[in-house]
Amino acid sequence: MQGWEVLREKYNLSAQIVEILLIKIAFDERKAGFRDDQPRGPDGRWIIGGGKYVVSERHTTGNKQIDSITEKITDTLDVVLSQLGQ
């Protein structure tokens, strides 16, 4: 491989890693509000009270650009969920 091809492959791999990490963060945050002790109906939904998405912790990579974008995505998600009443 030539120099540019190697850089392109490294860039593509880095982009895929960031995408996987963002999906994992979104999954972890969505799961954080789940409680086994809350009563559920036959469809698996809470039947008393409402569920609420809770951000339990925010992971950082140490890369200011990635952490900044992750923070913006998380803040936007918080706004959307609050508008939906979650």
DADA-V238190 format. One record per residue. PSI is psi in radians with two decimals (none if undefined). D_LAST is the distance of its C-alpha to the last C-alpha in Angstrom with 2 decimals. Layout:
BEGIN
PSI D_LAST
PSI D_LAST
END
This chain:
BEGIN
2.57 50.00
2.94 50.58
-0.79 48.83
-0.62 46.41
-0.69 45.52
-0.79 44.72
-0.72 42.50
-0.75 40.71
-0.72 40.11
-0.72 38.85
-0.82 36.46
-0.74 35.17
-0.75 34.75
-0.73 32.90
-0.70 30.52
-0.68 29.84
-0.77 29.25
-0.75 26.72
-0.76 24.90
-0.74 24.88
-0.70 23.65
-0.68 20.70
-0.74 19.78
-0.75 20.22
-0.81 18.07
-0.73 15.15
-0.81 15.83
-0.73 16.24
-0.64 12.99
-0.70 11.08
-0.38 13.39
-0.47 13.16
-0.02 10.45
2.35 12.66
2.19 15.03
-0.49 18.14
-0.08 18.94
2.37 16.16
2.50 17.76
2.62 17.09
-3.11 18.56
-0.43 21.08
-0.01 18.63
-0.01 16.94
2.71 13.64
2.41 12.78
-0.25 14.91
2.16 14.42
3.04 11.30
2.66 7.80
2.73 6.87
2.32 5.11
2.33 6.39
2.27 9.42
1.92 12.25
-0.62 15.23
2.70 17.95
2.14 19.00
2.56 22.17
2.65 24.83
-0.32 27.72
-0.22 30.12
1.99 30.41
-0.66 29.40
-0.81 28.73
-0.79 26.44
-0.65 24.60
-0.78 24.20
-0.73 22.75
-0.73 20.38
-0.75 19.22
-0.74 18.75
-0.78 16.77
-0.75 14.42
-0.70 14.14
-0.73 13.56
-0.73 10.74
-0.75 9.12
-0.83 9.95
-0.81 8.75
-0.66 5.12
-0.60 5.62
-0.49 7.59
-0.11 5.58
0.42 3.80
none 0.00
END
